[in-house]
Structures are given as structure tokens and as C-alpha cells.
Amino acid sequence: MAGVKVRDGENFESALKRFKRSVEQERILSEIKKHQNYEKPSEKKKKKMIAARKRFYLRKHTK
């Protein structure tokens, strides 16, 4: 779990910025969003296939 200790003389905004950065690095919000609603296995598979197609297309057409 992400946590930040406020340093001596540090303002709230910089501590909040450090906290947000640590949350983003640990990918906590993306996990929460992923588990908010149940996703059927067929939907997961479909999303995975779409992402693979997108990666393949980008690799093929950017070189």
C-alpha cells in the first residue's frame, strides 16, 4: 500500500504529489478500476485479442 511521510518543512502539495506518484507507480488505481465491475472471461479474451491486434498493427506500420 502506498504511503508518504511528510518531511519537516514540506508543504502539503508536494507531499500529495509524491503520494500520487507512488500510487501511480504501484498501479493501484488501475487495479481498482479493473475490479469495479465483473468482466466475463469471454470479454477479457476479446479485450486481450483487440490489444494484441493493436500492438501488431503499430509494430508493423511504424517501422
C-alpha positions as CSV (number, residue, x, y, z in Angstrom):
1,M,0.0,0.0,0.0
2,A,1.3,3.4,-0.9
3,G,2.2,5.8,1.9
4,V,4.1,9.0,2.3
5,K,5.6,10.6,5.4
6,V,5.6,14.4,5.3
7,R,9.1,15.8,5.7
8,D,9.9,18.7,8.0
9,G,9.1,22.0,6.3
10,E,7.5,20.2,3.4
11,N,4.2,21.7,2.1
12,F,1.1,19.7,1.6
13,E,1.1,20.0,-2.2
14,S,4.5,18.4,-2.7
15,A,3.6,15.6,-0.3
16,L,0.4,14.9,-2.2
17,K,2.3,15.0,-5.4
18,R,4.7,12.3,-4.1
19,F,1.8,10.2,-2.9
20,K,0.0,10.4,-6.3
21,R,3.3,9.4,-8.0
22,S,3.7,6.4,-5.7
23,V,0.1,5.3,-6.2
24,E,0.6,5.5,-10.0
25,Q,3.9,3.5,-9.9
26,E,2.2,0.8,-7.9
27,R,-0.8,0.8,-10.4
28,I,-3.3,0.8,-7.6
29,L,-6.0,2.9,-9.4
30,S,-5.8,0.7,-12.5
31,E,-6.4,-2.4,-10.4
32,I,-9.3,-0.8,-8.6
33,K,-10.9,0.2,-11.9
34,K,-10.3,-3.2,-13.3
35,H,-12.2,-4.9,-10.4
36,Q,-15.1,-2.5,-10.1
37,N,-17.3,-4.5,-12.4
38,Y,-17.3,-8.2,-13.2
39,E,-15.9,-9.0,-16.6
40,K,-16.9,-12.3,-18.2
41,P,-14.0,-14.4,-19.3
42,S,-15.1,-14.1,-23.0
43,E,-15.0,-10.3,-22.6
44,K,-11.4,-10.5,-21.1
45,K,-10.4,-12.7,-24.0
46,K,-11.9,-10.2,-26.6
47,K,-10.1,-7.3,-25.0
48,K,-6.8,-9.2,-25.0
49,M,-7.2,-10.0,-28.7
50,I,-8.0,-6.4,-29.6
51,A,-4.9,-5.2,-27.7
52,A,-2.8,-7.8,-29.5
53,R,-4.1,-6.7,-32.9
54,K,-3.4,-3.1,-32.0
55,R,0.2,-3.9,-30.9
56,F,0.8,-5.9,-34.0
57,Y,-0.6,-3.2,-36.3
58,L,1.5,-0.5,-34.6
59,R,4.7,-2.6,-34.8
60,K,4.1,-3.4,-38.5
61,H,3.2,0.1,-39.6
62,T,5.6,2.3,-37.6
63,K,8.8,0.9,-39.0
